[in-house]
Amino acid sequence: MDSIIDFLNQHKTLIFYIFLGVSLILTRIPLIGKYFRLVNTMIHEAGHAFMTLIVSGEVISVNLFADTSGTTVTKAKNKFLQFLIAFAGYPASSITGFLFIMMLSKGYNLYILFILTSIALLLMVLSIRNGYGLFWAGTFSLINLLLLYFNVPLWIYIASAFYSLIVLCDSVISTVILFVLSIKTPNKAGDASNLQKFTKVPAVIWSILFMGIAGFMAYNAVVHYFPSFTQLLN
């Protein structure tokens, strides 16, 4: 066991790319994949909730569902504030994915777990209202609190790399799915449909904008903060 741990400690770049593949494959597997994809859903819904608080609105409820979807019910004083709230979700995921990869490259692994656990606990205590959402936030927080309590650097790196790559990858994939939905069923394309109602700009335009933001942030994360392939040979 010690030899395995020593090997993994010496090959964190290999771990990173293994988990990049795992985050792309495992998250598409039913049940367990959907469980972990909710990390990105949580960030997305937290983006709506935090923007609501920034504009002095009211967060009525946040719901996280087993199919990886989520909803945030809010109140705001006018349509412009409602527009800001509706817009915030996808960029929040894209920016968070970029920031987590940057933090991971600088060794701030504990901070990634702390941020995710804090968001889950805050939403669970203040906003989440459905049963599955409470179950997910509670178990997700428990996993991370145990990792933080035992404070084993290798396992903290593995968990933070896994979560960061899930958020980064799913922030891009979710906008592609939104783009397809905005073409096939523009009135049922989530945030893009809501933005269409507020602005009269077609949902597909908003989905393209979200894809552009997600692609830009992911590109910069890859170019600036992904470990070099040459490190795999060391």
VOLUMRO-876420 format. One record per residue: residue number from 1; residue in one letter; z, y, x of N, C-alpha, C in turn. Coordinates in Angstrom, 3 decimals. Example, Ala and Ser with C-alpha at 12.3 -4.5 7.8 and 13.67 -1.06 7.14 Angstrom:
// residues 2
i aa n_z n_y n_x ca_z ca_y ca_x c_z c_y c_x
1 A 7.800 -5.690 13.190 7.800 -4.500 12.300 7.800 -3.300 13.200 .
2 S 7.080 -2.250 12.850 7.140 -1.060 13.670 7.870 0.030 12.900 .
END
This chain:
// residues 234
i aa n_z n_y n_x ca_z ca_y ca_x c_z c_y c_x
1 M 0.000 -1.211 0.830 0.000 0.000 0.000 0.000 1.254 0.859 .
2 D 0.834 1.259 1.906 0.897 2.425 2.790 -0.444 2.692 3.456 .
3 S -1.145 1.606 3.810 -2.445 1.780 4.459 -3.463 2.380 3.492 .
4 I -3.360 1.997 2.218 -4.264 2.567 1.205 -3.985 4.049 1.031 .
5 I -2.701 4.401 0.957 -2.325 5.811 0.792 -2.776 6.622 1.997 .
6 D -2.603 6.061 3.199 -3.051 6.752 4.414 -4.557 6.970 4.387 .
7 F -5.282 5.947 3.948 -6.742 6.069 3.864 -7.139 7.171 2.897 .
8 L -6.512 7.197 1.720 -6.843 8.205 0.706 -6.479 9.599 1.184 .
9 N -5.352 9.725 1.873 -4.959 11.028 2.412 -5.973 11.560 3.414 .
10 Q -6.585 10.660 4.151 -7.540 11.055 5.173 -8.953 11.262 4.620 .
11 H -9.170 10.895 3.362 -10.511 10.966 2.799 -10.493 11.679 1.443 .
12 K -9.902 12.873 1.415 -9.815 13.618 0.161 -11.182 14.085 -0.327 .
13 T -12.121 14.304 0.613 -13.479 14.670 0.203 -14.123 13.523 -0.567 .
14 L -13.903 12.298 -0.081 -14.410 11.125 -0.788 -13.795 11.031 -2.181 .
15 I -12.481 11.277 -2.267 -11.805 11.257 -3.560 -12.433 12.275 -4.503 .
16 F -12.710 13.461 -3.965 -13.279 14.536 -4.776 -14.580 14.080 -5.420 .
17 Y -15.480 13.502 -4.633 -16.787 13.122 -5.168 -16.712 11.877 -6.045 .
18 I -15.756 11.005 -5.757 -15.540 9.875 -6.656 -15.116 10.380 -8.028 .
19 F -14.198 11.326 -8.033 -13.726 11.843 -9.312 -14.751 12.734 -9.997 .
20 L -15.670 13.296 -9.244 -16.790 14.000 -9.871 -17.600 13.006 -10.695 .
21 G -17.895 11.840 -10.100 -18.602 10.808 -10.845 -17.787 10.280 -12.001 .
22 V -16.490 10.066 -11.759 -15.614 9.559 -12.810 -15.537 10.537 -13.977 .
23 S -15.447 11.840 -13.659 -15.341 12.847 -14.720 -16.595 12.896 -15.584 .
24 L -17.749 12.564 -14.990 -19.002 12.554 -15.744 -19.153 11.286 -16.569 .
25 I -18.627 10.164 -16.059 -18.809 8.873 -16.725 -17.642 8.545 -17.656 .
26 L -16.421 8.619 -17.112 -15.249 8.225 -17.889 -15.088 9.061 -19.147 .
27 T -15.384 10.353 -19.050 -15.187 11.237 -20.199 -16.183 10.969 -21.320 .
28 R -17.189 10.136 -21.082 -18.134 9.756 -22.147 -17.742 8.434 -22.798 .
29 I -16.696 7.776 -22.269 -16.236 6.501 -22.817 -15.320 6.785 -24.014 .
30 P -15.492 6.043 -25.124 -14.642 6.274 -26.304 -13.153 6.154 -25.973 .
31 L -12.347 6.794 -26.761 -10.884 6.795 -26.684 -10.365 7.449 -25.414 .
32 I -10.341 6.744 -24.282 -9.744 7.321 -23.080 -10.550 8.523 -22.600 .
33 G -11.870 8.446 -22.707 -12.695 9.574 -22.294 -12.447 10.800 -23.156 .
34 K -12.343 10.566 -24.456 -12.100 11.681 -25.366 -10.715 12.290 -25.147 .
35 Y -9.769 11.431 -24.781 -8.416 11.935 -24.509 -8.458 12.966 -23.389 .
36 F -9.143 12.641 -22.295 -9.166 13.548 -21.157 -10.105 14.743 -21.375 .
37 R -11.151 14.566 -22.177 -12.038 15.703 -22.463 -11.326 16.796 -23.247 .
38 L -10.238 16.429 -23.914 -9.481 17.443 -24.653 -8.843 18.478 -23.726 .
39 V -8.794 18.200 -22.422 -8.329 19.226 -21.483 -9.216 20.457 -21.603 .
40 N -10.527 20.237 -21.635 -11.446 21.371 -21.767 -11.351 21.999 -23.151 .
41 T -11.198 21.164 -24.176 -11.032 21.707 -25.534 -9.807 22.604 -25.607 .
42 M -8.715 22.161 -24.974 -7.496 22.976 -24.958 -7.749 24.332 -24.320 .
43 I -8.449 24.344 -23.178 -8.758 25.610 -22.518 -9.607 26.486 -23.422 .
44 H -10.590 25.879 -24.075 -11.469 26.617 -24.993 -10.670 27.270 -26.117 .
45 E -9.836 26.473 -26.768 -9.056 27.018 -27.890 -8.011 28.017 -27.399 .
46 A -7.460 27.785 -26.214 -6.520 28.758 -25.649 -7.217 30.082 -25.383 .
47 G -8.505 30.033 -25.016 -9.267 31.262 -24.831 -9.314 32.090 -26.103 .
48 H -9.564 31.412 -27.239 -9.545 32.112 -28.532 -8.160 32.674 -28.827 .
49 A -7.137 31.842 -28.607 -5.769 32.245 -28.941 -5.300 33.416 -28.083 .
50 F -5.555 33.351 -26.772 -5.095 34.422 -25.887 -5.852 35.720 -26.147 .
51 M -7.142 35.623 -26.460 -7.893 36.830 -26.805 -7.341 37.450 -28.082 .
52 T -6.931 36.606 -29.025 -6.316 37.112 -30.260 -5.067 37.923 -29.946 .
53 L -4.245 37.412 -29.048 -3.034 38.137 -28.677 -3.352 39.422 -27.921 .
54 I -4.390 39.386 -27.090 -4.786 40.575 -26.326 -5.195 41.707 -27.260 .
55 V -5.892 41.370 -28.357 -6.372 42.409 -29.276 -5.387 42.638 -30.424 .
56 S -4.154 42.156 -30.235 -3.072 42.364 -31.212 -3.364 41.709 -32.559 .
57 G -4.054 40.573 -32.525 -4.276 39.811 -33.741 -3.167 38.789 -33.947 .
58 E -3.384 37.892 -34.878 -2.385 36.871 -35.199 -3.008 35.482 -35.080 .
59 V -2.372 34.617 -34.305 -2.812 33.221 -34.200 -2.088 32.426 -35.283 .
60 I -2.842 31.936 -36.245 -2.245 31.203 -37.352 -2.036 29.734 -36.977 .
61 S -3.045 29.128 -36.383 -2.904 27.724 -35.975 -3.970 27.355 -34.958 .
62 V -3.629 26.382 -34.122 -4.581 25.734 -33.213 -4.533 24.245 -33.513 .
63 N -5.704 23.634 -33.638 -5.787 22.203 -33.910 -6.658 21.535 -32.869 .
64 L -6.192 20.403 -32.337 -6.959 19.582 -31.408 -7.156 18.217 -32.053 .
65 F -8.397 17.735 -32.066 -8.708 16.509 -32.787 -9.151 15.396 -31.841 .
66 A -9.032 14.159 -32.312 -9.325 12.989 -31.484 -10.788 12.902 -31.073 .
67 D -11.681 13.582 -31.795 -13.105 13.542 -31.444 -13.475 14.610 -30.419 .
68 T -12.493 15.258 -29.824 -12.588 16.318 -28.799 -12.920 17.686 -29.377 .
69 S -13.028 17.802 -30.693 -13.252 19.118 -31.280 -11.916 19.837 -31.436 .
70 G -11.986 21.115 -31.724 -10.780 21.904 -31.929 -11.079 23.107 -32.787 .
71 T -10.062 23.668 -33.381 -10.213 24.891 -34.167 -9.040 25.820 -33.874 .
72 T -9.321 27.099 -33.926 -8.271 28.114 -33.817 -8.443 29.079 -34.980 .
73 V -7.434 29.150 -35.831 -7.465 30.037 -37.001 -6.709 31.310 -36.648 .
74 T -7.371 32.444 -36.789 -6.772 33.715 -36.372 -7.002 34.807 -37.423 .
75 K -6.263 35.880 -37.260 -6.478 37.102 -38.046 -6.643 38.271 -37.096 .
76 A -7.560 39.163 -37.423 -7.759 40.374 -36.623 -8.096 41.527 -37.554 .
77 K -7.931 42.748 -37.047 -8.025 43.933 -37.902 -9.445 44.265 -38.342 .
78 N -10.437 43.958 -37.516 -11.812 44.311 -37.874 -12.794 43.312 -37.279 .
79 K -14.074 43.484 -37.618 -15.099 42.522 -37.199 -15.337 42.545 -35.692 .
80 F -15.172 43.701 -35.067 -15.387 43.751 -33.626 -14.340 42.908 -32.901 .
81 L -13.098 42.989 -33.341 -12.045 42.174 -32.734 -12.273 40.693 -33.027 .
82 Q -12.763 40.394 -34.234 -13.091 39.016 -34.578 -14.230 38.506 -33.693 .
83 F -15.173 39.392 -33.397 -16.274 39.041 -32.490 -15.736 38.674 -31.107 .
84 L -14.823 39.480 -30.579 -14.255 39.213 -29.258 -13.535 37.864 -29.231 .
85 I -12.803 37.584 -30.316 -12.068 36.322 -30.397 -13.037 35.138 -30.437 .
86 A -14.084 35.254 -31.259 -15.060 34.174 -31.379 -15.812 33.948 -30.075 .
87 F -16.043 35.019 -29.327 -16.819 34.933 -28.082 -16.026 34.288 -26.942 .
88 A -14.706 34.363 -26.999 -13.870 34.069 -25.832 -13.818 32.599 -25.410 .
89 G -14.034 31.665 -26.326 -13.779 30.259 -26.040 -14.604 29.659 -24.917 .
90 Y -15.921 29.723 -25.024 -16.775 29.098 -24.008 -16.655 29.770 -22.640 .
91 P -16.678 31.103 -22.556 -16.462 31.722 -21.238 -15.106 31.381 -20.631 .
92 A -14.077 31.223 -21.469 -12.754 30.850 -20.940 -12.827 29.513 -20.211 .
93 S -13.527 28.545 -20.791 -13.676 27.238 -20.142 -14.475 27.347 -18.851 .
94 S -15.576 28.100 -18.904 -16.447 28.231 -17.733 -15.718 28.896 -16.570 .
95 I -15.022 29.976 -16.862 -14.306 30.710 -15.812 -13.145 29.880 -15.272 .
96 T -12.443 29.178 -16.169 -11.323 28.341 -15.741 -11.803 27.215 -14.832 .
97 G -12.927 26.595 -15.175 -13.476 25.547 -14.327 -13.772 26.050 -12.932 .
98 F -14.379 27.229 -12.845 -14.671 27.837 -11.540 -13.386 28.126 -10.772 .
99 L -12.408 28.740 -11.446 -11.155 29.109 -10.779 -10.393 27.874 -10.307 .
100 F -10.404 26.816 -11.092 -9.702 25.592 -10.684 -10.342 24.969 -9.448 .
101 I -11.668 24.948 -9.393 -12.342 24.402 -8.208 -12.031 25.270 -6.984 .
102 M -11.995 26.577 -7.176 -11.641 27.479 -6.075 -10.209 27.210 -5.611 .
103 M -9.284 27.076 -6.559 -7.885 26.802 -6.215 -7.751 25.458 -5.520 .
104 L -8.503 24.463 -5.999 -8.462 23.139 -5.392 -8.915 23.200 -3.938 .
105 S -9.963 23.974 -3.664 -10.485 24.080 -2.300 -9.491 24.756 -1.358 .
106 K -8.606 25.567 -1.921 -7.623 26.280 -1.112 -6.269 25.568 -1.069 .
107 G -6.191 24.409 -1.702 -4.963 23.627 -1.654 -3.917 24.006 -2.682 .
108 Y -4.305 24.785 -3.706 -3.328 25.203 -4.722 -3.260 24.173 -5.847 .
109 N -3.055 22.918 -5.481 -3.106 21.832 -6.455 -1.966 21.893 -7.468 .
110 L -0.777 22.214 -6.972 0.372 22.323 -7.869 0.169 23.383 -8.932 .
111 Y -0.474 24.485 -8.560 -0.684 25.576 -9.506 -1.602 25.157 -10.649 .
112 I -2.583 24.305 -10.335 -3.488 23.823 -11.377 -2.708 23.028 -12.420 .
113 L -1.870 22.109 -11.955 -1.060 21.324 -12.890 -0.084 22.207 -13.653 .
114 F 0.504 23.174 -12.960 1.464 24.071 -13.611 0.786 24.886 -14.709 .
115 I -0.402 25.402 -14.432 -1.129 26.206 -15.421 -1.486 25.361 -16.643 .
116 L -2.047 24.183 -16.415 -2.446 23.330 -17.534 -1.239 22.900 -18.367 .
117 T -0.148 22.541 -17.696 1.056 22.120 -18.413 1.645 23.274 -19.206 .
118 S 1.648 24.461 -18.627 2.182 25.638 -19.322 1.369 25.957 -20.571 .
119 I 0.042 25.879 -20.462 -0.812 26.151 -21.624 -0.554 25.122 -22.719 .
120 A -0.491 23.844 -22.334 -0.256 22.780 -23.323 1.084 22.967 -24.032 .
121 L 2.126 23.280 -23.268 3.453 23.458 -23.865 3.499 24.690 -24.762 .
122 L 2.892 25.778 -24.309 2.871 26.996 -25.123 2.155 26.769 -26.445 .
123 L 0.984 26.132 -26.382 0.237 25.874 -27.609 1.002 24.910 -28.505 .
124 M 1.630 23.908 -27.909 2.365 22.918 -28.698 3.535 23.564 -29.434 .
125 V 4.241 24.423 -28.752 5.425 25.048 -29.349 5.043 26.146 -30.347 .
126 L 4.024 26.916 -30.036 3.734 28.115 -30.822 2.604 27.975 -31.837 .
127 S 1.603 27.116 -31.553 0.378 27.215 -32.346 -0.164 25.909 -32.907 .
128 I -0.030 24.802 -32.173 -0.662 23.553 -32.628 0.036 23.069 -33.890 .
129 R -0.773 22.737 -34.894 -0.211 22.382 -36.196 -0.588 20.976 -36.664 .
130 N -1.591 20.348 -36.067 -1.977 19.012 -36.544 -1.312 17.924 -35.716 .
131 G -1.169 16.745 -36.315 -0.429 15.658 -35.684 -1.036 15.189 -34.380 .
132 Y -2.349 14.961 -34.366 -2.948 14.470 -33.133 -2.846 15.521 -32.031 .
133 G -3.008 16.777 -32.391 -2.889 17.845 -31.402 -1.520 17.867 -30.757 .
134 L -0.477 17.686 -31.572 0.889 17.644 -31.037 1.099 16.425 -30.157 .
135 F 0.554 15.270 -30.596 0.655 14.053 -29.786 -0.036 14.251 -28.440 .
136 W -1.253 14.792 -28.478 -2.000 14.945 -27.227 -1.298 15.924 -26.289 .
137 A -0.920 17.091 -26.797 -0.276 18.096 -25.950 1.037 17.565 -25.382 .
138 G 1.780 16.796 -26.191 3.047 16.250 -25.723 2.866 15.214 -24.620 .
139 T 1.936 14.275 -24.813 1.730 13.234 -23.799 1.078 13.812 -22.541 .
140 F 0.158 14.734 -22.718 -0.490 15.373 -21.568 0.545 16.138 -20.746 .
141 S 1.428 16.864 -21.417 2.475 17.608 -20.716 3.426 16.662 -19.996 .
142 L 3.771 15.549 -20.645 4.693 14.585 -20.041 4.103 13.997 -18.754 .
143 I 2.829 13.634 -18.793 2.161 13.100 -17.595 2.262 14.096 -16.443 .
144 N 1.952 15.337 -16.738 1.947 16.355 -15.683 3.347 16.710 -15.210 .
145 L 4.300 16.726 -16.113 5.676 17.009 -15.711 6.218 15.915 -14.797 .
146 L 5.830 14.673 -15.055 6.239 13.579 -14.176 5.605 13.731 -12.795 .
147 L 4.332 14.121 -12.768 3.662 14.360 -11.483 4.347 15.488 -10.723 .
148 L 4.701 16.556 -11.429 5.370 17.692 -10.786 6.775 17.303 -10.327 .
149 Y 7.454 16.468 -11.112 8.819 16.073 -10.763 8.836 15.225 -9.487 .
150 F 7.975 14.232 -9.420 7.963 13.346 -8.245 7.281 14.002 -7.050 .
151 N 6.375 14.948 -7.317 5.803 15.813 -6.273 5.226 15.006 -5.097 .
152 V 4.399 14.016 -5.412 3.693 13.255 -4.376 2.346 13.950 -4.144 .
153 P 2.151 14.570 -2.985 0.955 15.399 -2.761 -0.366 14.707 -3.085 .
154 L -0.507 13.424 -2.720 -1.774 12.728 -2.965 -2.061 12.608 -4.448 .
155 W -1.042 12.211 -5.239 -1.255 12.050 -6.676 -1.468 13.391 -7.362 .
156 I -0.820 14.418 -6.877 -1.039 15.759 -7.425 -2.465 16.215 -7.144 .
157 Y -2.961 15.906 -5.930 -4.351 16.260 -5.605 -5.325 15.502 -6.506 .
158 I -5.083 14.199 -6.690 -5.971 13.390 -7.530 -6.011 13.932 -8.955 .
159 A -4.825 14.219 -9.513 -4.761 14.720 -10.888 -5.414 16.087 -11.011 .
160 S -5.125 17.003 -10.093 -5.679 18.345 -10.179 -7.191 18.332 -9.966 .
161 A -7.681 17.455 -9.062 -9.128 17.334 -8.858 -9.791 16.783 -10.117 .
162 F -9.175 15.771 -10.709 -9.716 15.155 -11.915 -9.799 16.170 -13.051 .
163 Y -8.708 16.882 -13.314 -8.691 17.865 -14.395 -9.692 18.994 -14.130 .
164 S -9.729 19.473 -12.890 -10.616 20.590 -12.556 -12.069 20.216 -12.777 .
165 L -12.441 19.012 -12.362 -13.827 18.573 -12.509 -14.172 18.301 -13.964 .
166 I -13.204 17.827 -14.738 -13.444 17.638 -16.171 -13.747 18.981 -16.826 .
167 V -12.929 19.986 -16.539 -13.131 21.303 -17.143 -14.474 21.883 -16.711 .
168 L -14.788 21.798 -15.416 -16.045 22.344 -14.927 -17.243 21.645 -15.562 .
169 C -17.238 20.307 -15.528 -18.378 19.553 -16.066 -18.508 19.731 -17.573 .
170 D -17.388 19.640 -18.279 -17.459 19.721 -19.736 -17.741 21.137 -20.215 .
171 S -17.399 22.141 -19.419 -17.732 23.514 -19.810 -19.246 23.706 -19.843 .
172 V -19.962 22.980 -18.986 -21.425 23.038 -18.991 -21.996 22.149 -20.094 .
173 I -21.525 20.905 -20.151 -22.060 19.957 -21.130 -21.845 20.445 -22.555 .
174 S -20.687 21.038 -22.827 -20.389 21.507 -24.191 -21.335 22.624 -24.619 .
175 T -21.774 23.463 -23.678 -22.716 24.525 -24.051 -24.109 23.959 -24.313 .
176 V -24.462 22.890 -23.606 -25.748 22.234 -23.876 -25.736 21.609 -25.271 .
177 I -24.615 20.962 -25.612 -24.474 20.389 -26.958 -24.543 21.491 -28.011 .
178 L -23.884 22.619 -27.724 -23.925 23.751 -28.650 -25.349 24.256 -28.826 .
179 F -26.109 24.309 -27.742 -27.501 24.756 -27.798 -28.315 23.853 -28.730 .
180 V -28.144 22.542 -28.589 -28.863 21.596 -29.457 -28.464 21.792 -30.913 .
181 L -27.160 21.942 -31.153 -26.684 22.158 -32.520 -27.224 23.459 -33.105 .
182 S -27.296 24.504 -32.276 -27.757 25.806 -32.772 -29.231 25.783 -33.157 .
183 I -29.972 24.816 -32.624 -31.378 24.652 -33.007 -31.495 23.790 -34.263 .
184 K -30.769 22.664 -34.273 -30.874 21.720 -35.386 -30.147 22.211 -36.637 .
185 T -28.919 22.691 -36.452 -28.097 23.139 -37.586 -27.424 24.457 -37.231 .
186 P -28.163 25.561 -37.223 -27.614 26.845 -36.764 -26.407 27.339 -37.555 .
187 N -26.228 26.845 -38.766 -25.075 27.263 -39.565 -23.846 26.398 -39.314 .
188 K -24.000 25.369 -38.473 -22.889 24.478 -38.158 -22.729 24.339 -36.652 .
189 A -22.938 25.451 -35.943 -22.888 25.434 -34.479 -21.652 26.153 -33.952 .
190 G -20.526 25.948 -34.620 -19.247 26.458 -34.120 -19.214 27.942 -33.837 .
191 D -18.817 28.281 -32.617 -18.674 29.687 -32.237 -19.989 30.444 -32.332 .
192 A -21.097 29.781 -32.017 -22.402 30.446 -32.091 -22.716 30.851 -33.534 .
193 S -22.347 29.996 -34.482 -22.558 30.326 -35.901 -21.680 31.487 -36.328 .
194 N -20.422 31.484 -35.862 -19.521 32.592 -36.196 -20.043 33.912 -35.632 .
195 L -20.535 33.862 -34.397 -21.079 35.081 -33.783 -22.335 35.539 -34.508 .
196 Q -23.116 34.596 -35.012 -24.293 34.960 -35.805 -23.893 35.714 -37.072 .
197 K -22.799 35.275 -37.697 -22.321 35.942 -38.908 -21.867 37.367 -38.613 .
198 F -21.205 37.560 -37.467 -20.687 38.881 -37.136 -21.779 39.848 -36.690 .
199 T -22.807 39.337 -36.019 -23.779 40.207 -35.360 -25.198 40.122 -35.918 .
200 K -25.496 39.079 -36.708 -26.843 38.787 -37.210 -27.797 38.349 -36.104 .
201 V -27.274 38.196 -34.884 -28.070 37.648 -33.785 -28.065 36.127 -33.935 .
202 P -29.238 35.476 -33.872 -29.313 34.027 -34.102 -28.352 33.224 -33.219 .
203 A -27.833 32.150 -33.791 -26.879 31.302 -33.073 -27.456 30.772 -31.771 .
204 V -28.749 30.482 -31.751 -29.362 29.930 -30.543 -29.289 30.917 -29.378 .
205 I -29.336 32.200 -29.665 -29.241 33.214 -28.604 -27.851 33.181 -27.983 .
206 W -26.840 33.057 -28.837 -25.472 32.991 -28.317 -25.258 31.713 -27.510 .
207 S -25.836 30.606 -27.963 -25.685 29.357 -27.219 -26.368 29.441 -25.859 .
208 I -27.505 30.124 -25.798 -28.191 30.311 -24.511 -27.338 31.174 -23.579 .
209 L -26.722 32.202 -24.141 -25.847 33.053 -23.335 -24.667 32.242 -22.784 .
210 F -24.063 31.422 -23.637 -22.946 30.578 -23.177 -23.406 29.597 -22.096 .
211 M -24.602 29.023 -22.269 -25.134 28.121 -21.243 -25.340 28.857 -19.928 .
212 G -25.830 30.097 -20.025 -26.046 30.889 -18.821 -24.747 31.165 -18.073 .
213 I -23.705 31.533 -18.822 -22.396 31.793 -18.201 -21.853 30.522 -17.560 .
214 A -21.919 29.405 -18.295 -21.401 28.128 -17.779 -22.178 27.688 -16.540 .
215 G -23.500 27.826 -16.598 -24.323 27.446 -15.455 -24.050 28.303 -14.245 .
216 F -23.882 29.600 -14.460 -23.606 30.530 -13.360 -22.274 30.199 -12.687 .
217 M -21.231 29.977 -13.488 -19.927 29.668 -12.919 -19.933 28.314 -12.212 .
218 A -20.601 27.318 -12.806 -20.668 26.001 -12.177 -21.461 26.065 -10.871 .
219 Y -22.561 26.803 -10.873 -23.372 26.945 -9.655 -22.541 27.552 -8.525 .
220 N -21.801 28.593 -8.832 -20.982 29.232 -7.802 -19.844 28.326 -7.328 .
221 A -19.294 27.536 -8.242 -18.251 26.587 -7.841 -18.819 25.557 -6.877 .
222 V -20.013 25.052 -7.178 -20.637 24.032 -6.326 -21.008 24.617 -4.968 .
223 V -21.654 25.778 -4.971 -22.160 26.375 -3.732 -21.029 26.817 -2.808 .
224 H -19.996 27.401 -3.384 -18.962 28.021 -2.553 -17.740 27.141 -2.304 .
225 Y -17.444 26.206 -3.213 -16.150 25.529 -3.111 -16.197 24.008 -3.126 .
226 F -17.356 23.397 -3.379 -17.412 21.941 -3.268 -17.335 21.557 -1.796 .
227 P -16.605 20.484 -1.464 -16.567 20.026 -0.067 -17.961 19.647 0.419 .
228 S -18.224 19.888 1.681 -19.521 19.548 2.263 -19.690 18.045 2.359 .
229 F -20.925 17.578 2.082 -21.199 16.139 2.188 -20.977 15.634 3.600 .
230 T -21.119 16.514 4.588 -20.942 16.084 5.977 -19.515 15.621 6.242 .
231 Q -18.558 16.139 5.416 -17.164 15.716 5.595 -16.953 14.258 5.237 .
232 L -17.881 13.676 4.455 -17.762 12.272 4.101 -17.966 11.354 5.306 .
233 L -18.633 11.894 6.336 -18.931 11.083 7.517 -17.809 11.147 8.552 .
234 N -16.858 12.078 8.335 -15.784 12.238 9.318 -14.710 11.174 9.164 .
END
